[in-house]
Amino acid sequence: MVSDDDDELVAVEVELPRELLAEIDELAVLEGYETPSAVVQEALDRG
């Protein structure tokens, strides 16, 4: 987790299975998430 005090940004590239991407899309629609990171975090937590 990156704190708000951290000035350095790091780019991360990942490959996700189609099933996980579909779950992310579903969560975004059903739960009304406002940021992509919140959607991804929820999907990963469900893991």
BAFI-3210 file (N, C-alpha, C; in Angstrom, 3 decimals, decimal comma, padded with zeros to 6 digits):
// residues 47
n [1|2|3|4|5|6|7|8|9|10|11|12|13|14|15|16|17|18|19|20|21|22|23|24|25|26|27|28|29|30|31|32|33|34|35|36|37|38|39|40|41|42|43|44|45|46|47]
n.u [000,844|000,535|001,389|-000,101|001,918|004,030|006,055|007,039|006,176|005,359|005,221|003,213|002,760|000,432|-000,857|-004,109|-006,519|-009,271|-011,636|-011,339|-011,218|-013,805|-015,202|-014,338|-015,478|-018,189|-018,423|-017,933|-020,193|-022,366|-021,792|-021,180|-018,617|-016,192|-013,557|-011,053|-009,074|-010,303|-012,176|-010,538|-009,133|-011,203|-011,988|-009,635|-009,484|-011,645|-010,654]
n.v [-001,181|002,228|005,134|008,391|010,159|009,413|010,351|009,154|007,460|004,287|002,371|-000,399|-003,383|-005,834|-009,096|-010,187|-012,743|-013,388|-013,981|-012,719|-010,055|-009,788|-010,031|-007,726|-005,766|-006,361|-005,801|-003,057|-002,056|-003,052|-002,248|000,415|001,640|004,266|004,577|002,959|001,544|000,860|-000,981|-003,022|-003,746|-004,797|-007,001|-008,534|-009,040|-010,734|-012,887]
n.w [000,000|-000,799|000,834|001,422|001,806|000,275|-002,312|-004,576|-007,514|-008,823|-011,684|-012,493|-014,189|-014,914|-015,676|-015,984|-015,427|-017,671|-016,329|-013,849|-014,688|-015,671|-013,284|-012,004|-013,670|-013,200|-010,453|-010,514|-011,808|-010,250|-007,612|-007,705|-007,635|-007,435|-008,164|-010,145|-008,701|-006,296|-007,152|-008,182|-005,845|-004,233|-005,792|-005,738|-003,006|-002,729|-004,024]
ca.u [000,000|001,296|000,809|-000,255|003,158|005,029|006,092|007,514|005,193|005,938|004,293|003,149|001,973|000,047|-001,786|-005,211|-007,393|-010,534|-012,650|-011,150|-011,623|-015,268|-015,654|-014,077|-016,531|-019,451|-018,384|-018,028|-021,585|-023,278|-021,465|-021,016|-017,292|-015,814|-012,183|-010,646|-008,301|-011,238|-012,761|-009,499|-008,859|-012,322|-011,914|-008,500|-009,848|-012,552|-009,741]
ca.v [000,000|003,463|006,170|009,703|010,896|008,882|011,149|008,347|006,582|003,140|001,752|-001,848|-004,010|-007,195|-009,803|-010,714|-013,665|-012,799|-014,163|-011,663|-008,797|-009,782|-009,764|-006,305|-005,023|-006,598|-005,035|-001,631|-001,747|-003,374|-001,592|001,849|002,131|005,508|004,519|001,615|000,850|000,293|-002,161|-004,056|-004,207|-005,642|-008,266|-009,301|-009,490|-011,874|-013,874]
ca.w [000,000|-000,887|001,686|000,800|001,999|-000,647|-003,538|-005,693|-008,130|-009,503|-012,635|-012,363|-015,246|-014,544|-016,544|-015,190|-016,156|-018,141|-015,285|-012,856|-015,314|-015,704|-011,915|-011,762|-014,368|-012,496|-009,207|-010,832|-012,134|-009,152|-006,352|-007,908|-007,252|-008,094|-008,658|-010,573|-007,677|-005,323|-007,784|-008,237|-004,483|-003,807|-006,536|-005,218|-001,666|-002,891|-004,544]
c.u [000,885|000,609|000,707|001,029|004,241|004,963|006,486|006,407|005,919|004,877|004,378|002,262|001,690|-000,849|-002,843|-006,041|-008,698|-011,622|-012,549|-011,551|-013,138|-015,827|-015,443|-015,158|-017,870|-019,511|-018,556|-019,474|-022,491|-023,044|-021,228|-019,677|-016,918|-014,398|-011,843|-009,886|-009,204|-011,876|-011,760|-009,231|-009,956|-012,270|-010,777|-008,794|-010,780|-011,800|-010,180]
c.v [001,239|004,515|007,482|010,522|010,480|009,642|010,337|007,427|005,473|002,542|000,241|-002,378|-005,447|-007,788|-010,436|-011,666|-012,967|-012,894|-013,059|-010,308|-008,681|-009,478|-008,294|-005,453|-005,155|-005,791|-003,543|-001,225|-001,922|-002,543|-000,091|002,400|003,352|005,482|003,099|000,855|000,224|-000,974|-003,305|-004,604|-005,137|-007,000|-009,133|-009,831|-010,695|-013,123|-015,236]
c.w [000,000|-000,039|000,917|000,887|001,015|-001,965|-004,763|-006,201|-008,871|-010,412|-012,490|-013,482|-014,834|-015,618|-015,654|-016,040|-016,553|-017,078|-014,232|-013,430|-015,384|-014,318|-011,559|-012,416|-013,645|-011,204|-009,472|-011,076|-010,919|-007,896|-006,488|-007,452|-008,064|-008,647|-009,077|-009,492|-006,619|-005,864|-007,784|-006,845|-003,993|-004,497|-006,020|-003,819|-001,725|-003,317|-004,633]
res [m|v|s|d|d|d|d|e|l|v|a|v|e|v|e|l|p|r|e|l|l|a|e|i|d|e|l|a|v|l|e|g|y|e|t|p|s|a|v|v|q|e|a|l|d|r|g]
***
